[in-house]
């Protein structure tokens, strides 16, 4: 520990001091220079102020001395004589770490006081520490901030085997407690970073999984729509383009239904069509005025054919006119219709008229069926609505009501073939061969499934006033719904010829019919044109029918130049338009 240098020491003639080094706190350490080695001019930075100089004091500077009774290092220790000291400066005198002059009579006082008695024995210390200078009043001054000191010189061998007896200063390196805190902080930071990275990886994994699931759902939905034929732009409708199946190549199951009103005379006819290619169901309403051709080539109407020719004859005539293939005939009398509605548990339809009770004896009685949306009809109400025709209404209005009832029944009928067959058998109805209960039940179950799914519609076959079909009719109903162009005649069957009269003479149609029948052709009535023509035309649609068209022209006495390719009437192989140049054979 360095001794305090006071100005009083200089006044009393004490030996001067020299700088020895710095302690571990950066404070200077001094020692006294022996008298015989005192330099002539020694710079003492504290000569003017004294070692106890307080730079912050405002009054006269005084040095503060410790009482002789204070021993900073000797308390409780056994005093030992000082061992010879190593002199690092090469002086002949032994090194005195406390700066006392050897060979002088004045003993060294570590606290700067003049000796008044004999020498005091010093206590050898292993390590010299320099305490903080005492401030006024004996209180220790505040410790200066720790600063790194100069590196410690290697200690010379201790003399006499005592550690620290050579007077060298050893720097004690205090353990740094902050190192563990730094390690803990680095570990915390590393763990926190790893947790963040792991959270990011989990988030990325979840996003990827979500995207994969959504992609699978989208692909599955598109696949289902494609399989069900409900994908927009990929419908198999005959009017579609691209890879859609042509209308003529689509598979259809067709059944004709004849409703016989047993209470009042009259029939209503409809075709039930199940397009298994496009998954579309349709009810095609056939007006009673539709013109048909008999086996002898005579012209008749649908209503007359049902009454006169029966189920088999009418079905064949419809095949001829419409060019379709009807698999069976279902005769449905009004009592059976009533039982059918009751069996399925009533129906719900939008009615367009107030229907009176047909069994009411008084006029003006309450209506049995009221006009409105979503009306629930029982069996009796359904029959009354299906057969109702108001005064002045056309037969088509009543036919449309019959179509509503049919679609309402299909919506309530079971979609299971076995259950639908049980319902049909419950009617106890005798069906026309070749139709059986099982066939009818399976067919109606398929239509019921389409009706419940919204893939069902009702269409009216438009006809001219004379019962013939127009070209527009062939495109909208016959071609798109029933299969397109008229079917090719079977091998050995007669060529079907449609004749339209544009001569202005009504009898020319009948004369042409007789000539064609005698020539082995099947006559189809094409009606009367709205205006007259000067030249006649014989048209064919298929190149295979060109020869037949030429034969028809020859039979009617028309020039060969009248034969041309063009649109023909539905159900016909060759269409003839009689003009003013036509000359009947009888004239």
ABEGO torsion letter per residue (X at the ends): XBBBBBAAAAAAGBBBBBBAEBBAAGBBBBBBBBAAABBABBBBAAAAAEAABBAABABBBBBBBBBAABBAAABGBBBBBBBBBBBAAGBABBBBAAGBBBGBABBBBAAGBBBABBBBBBBBBABBBBBBBBBBGGBBBBBBBBBBBBBBBBBBBBBGGBBGAAGBBBBBBBBBAAAAAAAAAAAAAAAAAAAAAAAAAAAAAAAAAAAAAAAAAAAAAAAAAAAAGABBGABABAABBEABBBAAABBBBBBBBBBBBAABBEBBBBBBBBBAAAGBBBBBBBBAABBBBBAAGBBBBAAAAAAAAEAAAAAAAAAAAAGBBBABBBBBBAAAAAAAAAAAGEBBBBBABBBBBAABABBGBBBABBBEBGBBBBAAAAAAAAABBBBGBBAAAAAAAAAAAAAAAAAABBABAAAAAAAAAAAGBBBBOABBAAAAAAAAAAAAAAAAAGABBBBBBBBBAAGBBBAAAAAAAAAAAAGEBBBBBBBGBBBBBBBBBAAGBAAAAAAAAAAAAAAGBBBBBAEBBABBBABBBBBBABAAAAAAAAAAAAAAGBBAAABBBBBBBBGBABBBBBBAABBBAAX
